[in-house]
Structures are given as structure tokens and as C-alpha cells.
Amino acid sequence: MDTRRLQKIAVAALEEIKARDIEVINTTRLTPLFDRIIIASADSARQTKSLARNVQDRVLEAGGSILGMEGEESGEWIVVDLGDVVVHVMQPAVRSYYNLEELWTASPAARRKGAAGGR
């Protein structure tokens, strides 16, 4: 399935269950492993699980496939691997702690500079 279509389906599935702060990061120039990361916040473990399941269901309905899903046990951070798109559904404290947005949008030089400043 085309990356843009997969992204659109995943974002729509997240919006359908009221995910907050949805962010899409284009990673085509950063890694050959996947083309997009989608990060979304949920208010509870129950909502996190519902969001991840809805993404899975909508992608399957559209004829796509799910390569894997991790984190459903705790519901704090669930990763849905769609191949070219990886969806992270996180509770706000976990999202803030890991700060994936900064990790995937900062250049390697900026990350090195930030790491050196913390010494």
C-alpha cells in the first residue's frame, strides 16, 4: 500500500477515537527502515489500546497489513508497525519522557551538540 494512503488511514483512525496531538514525521531521509512515524497521545491505557486497535482494524479493512504490535499489555506506549509507517500511541507522561519528536526531527549534528552540552 502507498505510504501516503497508509498515513491517511492511520491518522483518520486515530482521529476517530479522539487521539490528541497527532504528529506525522517524514523519516525518508533519516532511515531506510520506514518512511513515516506517527505519534499520538491518549488519556488512559484503555484509550491507548482502543486507538492502536482502531489503527490496526482500519488498515486491515483497507487491504493493508500489520507487521507487528507491541505494548498492549501495559497500554502506556503501543507501537503499531505498518511497514512504511510506524504508529506510536502514548500516554502524555511517556511521550514527554521519550520525546520522539525531537529525536526524529533534530539533525545528527544538533543531537551531538545537545549531548555534549549536557556533560
C-alpha positions as CSV (number, residue, x, y, z in Angstrom):
1,M,0.0,0.0,0.0
2,D,1.2,3.5,-0.8
3,T,2.8,5.3,2.1
4,R,0.6,8.4,1.8
5,R,-2.6,6.3,1.8
6,L,-1.4,4.3,4.8
7,Q,-0.6,7.5,6.6
8,K,-4.0,8.9,5.8
9,I,-5.8,5.8,7.1
10,A,-3.8,5.7,10.3
11,V,-4.3,9.4,11.1
12,A,-8.1,9.1,10.4
13,A,-8.2,6.0,12.7
14,L,-6.5,8.0,15.4
15,E,-8.8,11.0,15.0
16,E,-11.9,8.7,15.0
17,I,-11.1,7.7,18.7
18,K,-10.1,11.3,19.7
19,A,-6.3,10.9,19.8
20,R,-4.6,14.1,20.9
21,D,-1.5,15.9,19.5
22,I,-1.1,13.8,16.4
23,E,2.2,14.4,14.7
24,V,3.5,12.9,11.5
25,I,7.3,12.9,10.9
26,N,8.7,12.2,7.5
27,T,11.8,9.9,8.0
28,T,12.6,9.0,4.4
29,R,16.0,10.9,4.7
30,L,16.8,9.7,8.2
31,T,16.4,5.9,7.9
32,P,15.7,3.2,5.3
33,L,13.6,1.2,7.7
34,F,10.3,3.3,7.3
35,D,9.0,6.4,5.7
36,R,6.8,7.9,8.4
37,I,6.4,8.0,12.1
38,I,3.0,8.9,13.5
39,I,2.9,9.9,17.2
40,A,-0.3,10.4,19.1
41,S,-1.4,10.9,22.7
42,A,-4.1,9.1,24.7
43,D,-5.6,10.0,28.1
44,S,-5.6,6.4,29.5
45,A,-4.4,2.9,28.9
46,R,-7.9,2.0,27.7
47,Q,-7.9,4.8,25.1
48,T,-4.3,3.9,24.1
49,K,-5.4,0.3,23.4
50,S,-8.5,1.4,21.6
51,L,-6.5,3.8,19.3
52,A,-4.0,1.1,18.4
53,R,-6.7,-1.5,17.7
54,N,-8.6,1.0,15.6
55,V,-5.5,1.8,13.5
56,Q,-5.0,-2.0,13.1
57,D,-8.6,-2.6,12.1
58,R,-8.8,0.3,9.6
59,V,-5.5,-0.7,7.9
60,L,-6.7,-4.3,7.6
61,E,-10.1,-3.2,6.2
62,A,-8.3,-1.1,3.6
63,G,-6.3,-4.2,2.5
64,G,-3.0,-3.3,4.3
65,S,-1.1,-5.5,6.7
66,I,0.2,-5.2,10.2
67,L,3.8,-6.3,10.7
68,G,3.5,-6.2,14.5
69,M,2.1,-4.5,17.6
70,E,3.9,-4.1,20.9
71,G,3.0,-2.7,24.3
72,E,-0.7,-3.7,24.6
73,E,-0.1,-5.3,28.0
74,S,0.5,-2.0,29.8
75,G,-1.1,0.4,27.4
76,E,1.3,3.2,28.3
77,W,3.0,3.1,24.8
78,I,1.8,0.9,22.0
79,V,3.7,0.7,18.7
80,V,1.8,-0.4,15.6
81,D,4.2,-1.4,12.8
82,L,2.6,-1.0,9.4
83,G,5.9,-1.4,7.4
84,D,6.5,2.0,5.8
85,V,4.6,3.7,8.6
86,V,5.2,3.2,12.3
87,V,2.5,4.5,14.7
88,H,3.3,5.3,18.4
89,V,0.3,5.8,20.7
90,M,1.5,7.0,24.1
91,Q,0.2,8.4,27.3
92,P,1.4,12.0,27.8
93,A,4.0,11.3,30.6
94,V,5.6,8.6,28.5
95,R,5.6,10.8,25.4
96,S,7.1,13.7,27.2
97,Y,9.8,11.4,28.7
98,Y,10.9,9.8,25.4
99,N,10.4,12.9,23.3
100,L,10.4,11.0,20.0
101,E,9.6,14.2,18.1
102,E,12.9,15.8,19.0
103,L,14.8,12.5,18.4
104,W,13.5,12.2,14.8
105,T,13.4,15.8,13.8
106,A,16.8,17.0,15.1
107,S,19.7,16.7,12.8
108,P,22.5,14.3,14.0
109,A,24.8,17.4,14.5
110,A,22.2,19.0,16.7
111,R,21.8,15.8,18.8
112,R,25.6,15.6,19.2
113,K,25.8,19.2,20.3
114,G,22.9,18.7,22.8
115,A,24.7,15.6,24.2
116,A,28.0,17.5,24.5
117,G,26.3,20.4,26.3
118,G,24.9,18.0,29.0
119,R,28.4,16.9,30.2
